[in-house]
Each structure stands twice: as C-alpha cells, then as structure tokens.
Amino acid sequence: MDLIRGDKSEWLGRFKIDEYIIEKDKYIKGKWQKNLITDKWKEQMALVTTGTYEINKITMHYLGLGDDDTAPISSNTSMNSQVGALKPAITGSIHNNTTYNIGQGSWYYESTEATYYGILKEIAMFGRDGITMLTHALIIPTVTFNNTKTLNILYEVEY
C-alpha cells in the first residue's frame, strides 16, 4: 500500500511491526497496515496555516499499544485499553519530508519490557505533549509480545 498524496481518505498513513524471535534468531517482517488520522490531529494541522498551532500537539513522538479490538473512529481521543506507558520514539528517528509531506518515526520494544507483554490489538501515535492522539488503528493480525522477542515499529503518515 502506498501513501497517496492529496487523497481525501482518513487513512493517510501506515505502520508495520517487525518481530525478532530471540531463541530462533529469526526476523518476521510485518506487513504495512493502514492507520486512522484522528480529528484532533486534523484540527491541529489546519491551525498550522493560521500560525496558531501548538507544536507539541502536532509533532509525532509517543506510541501506545493496547489489547482492545474495538474499531477506531476518527473522533477517538484515547486508546481503548492501553498496555504499558506511552513509549517515546527512538532518538533521532522522527523525520519529516516536507517535499512529499510525509512524517516517519520508529519505536523499539525490548524483550525485557514486561509492561507491554500480551496480545497486542491496537496501536496509537501521540504528540510530543503525550496527550493528543494523532493516529489510531487495529493491529491485524494481532501480535503476541513476551520475553522471547523484540518489536520494531515503523510509522509513516501524510500530512
């Protein structure tokens, strides 16, 4: 799936989850999945043209994982059932390509981070303020996370 610049769809982005199974020294490359851009992010991005936006509400920074499989809607402002704390992006991984209006970031989950263990069913990206939910999606198929693997998550969004 490619991002389509100027598409009117609410699904202007994608994420993928790559898994590394430690015992087997095996990588499982995830497939790109669509993510939903929230109304809050759209509102903040519209304010950019007026100069009255808040940079911490529009800058991708934190990632949330959850174990609820309720379909997200664009008016969501929080996750349905978050596991663990919001996770900051890997240092230096947030990039914005203003030529193509695409933002990108990466998050890494170590096998020892037990607060994230479980069957992961939902994912959301948050602004640098740690409050404003920018995207929300279901993880299909779900991903089981435990002490036998690590996860690397890549997010791309069109703005």
C-alpha positions, 0 to 999 in steps of 0.5 A: 500500500502506498501513501497517496498524496492529496487523497481525501481518505482518513487513512493517510498513513501506515505502520508495520511491526517487525518481530525478532524471535530471540531463541530462533534468531529469526526476523518476521517482517510485518506487513504495512497496515493502514492507520486512522488520522484522528480529528484532533490531529486534523484540527491541529494541522489546519491551525498550522496555516493560521500560525496558531498551532501548538507544536507539541500537539502536532509533532509525532513522538509517543506510541501506545499499544493496547489489547482492545479490538474495538474499531477506531473512529476518527473522533477517538481521543484515547486508546481503548485499553492501553498496555504499558506507558506511552513509549517515546520514539527512538532518538533521532528517528522522527523525520519529516519530508516536507517535499512529499509531506510525509512524517516517519518515526520508529519505536523499539520494544525490548524483550525485557519490557514486561509492561507491554507483554500480551496480545497486542490489538491496537496501536496509537501515535501521540504528540510530543505533549503525550496527550493528543492522539494523532493516529489510531488503528487495529493491529491485524493480525494481532501480535503476541509480545513476551520475553522471547522477542523484540518489536520494531515499529515503523510509522509513516503518515501524510500530512 
